Amino acid sequence: MRDFNESTSSTSRNAFTPEFLQRIGERDEPLTGAEADVAGPWVVEKMPGVGWGLYRAGEGAARQFRPHGVFRDHAVALLFAAVLPGTGRDKAFRLRKEAEGAGYAVESGTDGQVIGFLALFDETLVEAAHTVECLVRQPESLANLLEAAGGLALERSGAILDARVAGDGGNLPPVVEAPA
């Protein structure tokens, strides 16, 4: 748990008094505290001579808040802004440690139901899927990701998406549904 002094500088503006924040900070955080701490929305601001600062909306250098992160490259800062809200969420997927007949079971993080299988034990893949699941849940995060991708990637992916939505598939391999 972080204390009041870690989250803002002493001169930062806040609707709550420093005394109140100090008192409330002495209590245990609710279960939702970790998610609330990183939920955002996050903004990326130019920091002259330094790079790009990652701030919560409503904070920022002009208001004398310390950035959550500082990056040399704008696109990298946007990527961090995109994935940061998901780091406080419960995992969307879990991977069973023991293989079964179909492979390693992937479970839903919400109810523990088996939602699929992997041929190999790959926790990194399951963590990446959690990250992507968080991105598609939050329009702000998805917008940060798309902005970080840049114009050329958006143009190319836009053509692919348009062909899929149009139903003609363009030059794309067909999407095949597995037998039930």
N, C-alpha and C positions, 0 to 999 in steps of 0.2 A: 504494500500500500504506500502510496506516495504522500508526503506531507504538503502542507500549504506552500511552503517556501520552494518546493520543487516544481510546482505547477505554474507559478507566476512570479514576477519580480515584485518587490515591495511597492513600486510605484504604479503597477498595473491597475487599470480601472476595472471595477467589478460592482455589480448592483448590490452585493452583499458586503458587509463590513469585514475587515480582516479579523476582528474579534469573533464574529459569528462563524466565519470559515474555520478559524482555529478550533473553536468548540466543536463544531460538527465534524471536523477532521479527526477528532479524538475518538469518535465512535467507530465501531466496526462497519465496514462497507456492506451494503446489501449484496445479494448474489449477483445482481445486475451491474454492480459497480465497475467490473472490468470491461464489460461491453460499453457502458456509458462513457468510460474514459477515452475510448478510441473510436466511438461511433461517428464522430465528425458532425457536420461536414468539414472537410479539410480544404484549405486553400493554399496555393503555391504563390509566393510573392518573390519578386526580384529583390535581391540583397546586393546592392552595388559593391563591387570589389570582392564579393564572397561567393555568390552563386544564387541559389534559389532556396528560400526558407519554406518549410512545411508548418503551417499554423492551423489551429482550429478556427473556423469562421467566427468572426467577432473579436479575435485576437489579432496579433500581427505586430510587426516592428514599430509601426507608428504608435501603437498603444503600449509599447515597451514590454511585450510578452516575449519570452524566450521561445524560439522555434522548436518544434518537436524533432526536426531534422534539418540539415542543411546539405544541399547537393550541388555539385558543379554544373550538372546538366539538367535542363528543364524537363525533358522527357523522363528522366530517372525520378525526379521529384514527383512528377505526376503518377508514375507507377506506384511509388510508396503511398501517395495519397489515395490511390485506388484500392490497394490491398489492406491498408491499415485498419479500416473499420471491421474487417473480418477477423482480425487477430484477437478480438475480445469475445467473439461468439463461440458458443459450444461447437464442437466439431460436427460437421454435417454427415461425415462418414467415419466408420471404424473398420479396421481390418482384423479379422480373426487370425490368431497366431498359428493355429493348426490347420493344415490342408484337409479338405474333404474330397469326395469323389470328383467334384467339378472344379476344384482348386481352392483358393483362399477366399472365404466368404467376405463380401463387403456388406456391412450393415448400415442401415440408416442411423444417424446419430440421435434422432429424436425418439424412435420407438424400438430400435434394435432389430427391426425386420431385415432379413437378408434381401438385398436389392440387386445382387450380382456376385460374380466370382472373378478372380484374377488367376491366371495360370502361375504367376510367380508372386512371392511375398514382396510387395512393393509399397512400403509406407510413404515414400516420397510421392508416388502417384496419387495416393489417397489424400495426402495433405494438399497437393496441387488441385485436386478436384474440389476440396473444401474451399480453397481460395477462389476458384472460378465460380463456384456456387454462390459465394458471398458477393462477388462482382455482379452477377446477373440479378441479384436481389435488390441492389441499391443503385438506382439510376445515376446518382452523383458519382459513385465509384466507377460505373461503366463509362460515364462521360469522361472521367479522368483517364481511363485506360484507352479509350478511342482517341482522345487528344494526343496522348503519348505515342500512339501508333503512327501518327503523321498522315499527310495527305495521300501519299502513294499507296500505303497499306489500306487506307480507307477506300480509295478508288478501286483497288483490286478486290477487296472483300465485298464492296458494294455490288460489283458485277456478279460475284459468286452468289451473294444473297438474292439479288434480283432474279437471277436464273432459277434459283430454288423456289422462290415465292411464285414466279410466273409458271412454274410447273414444267417447263420445257427442259430443265436441267442443263441447258447449254452444252458445254463440253465436259460437264462434270460426271464422275461416276455416279450411278444411281444409288440412292439410299435404299438399302435392303433391310426389311424387317425380319428378325429372326423368327423361326417357327415357334408357336406357343407351346 
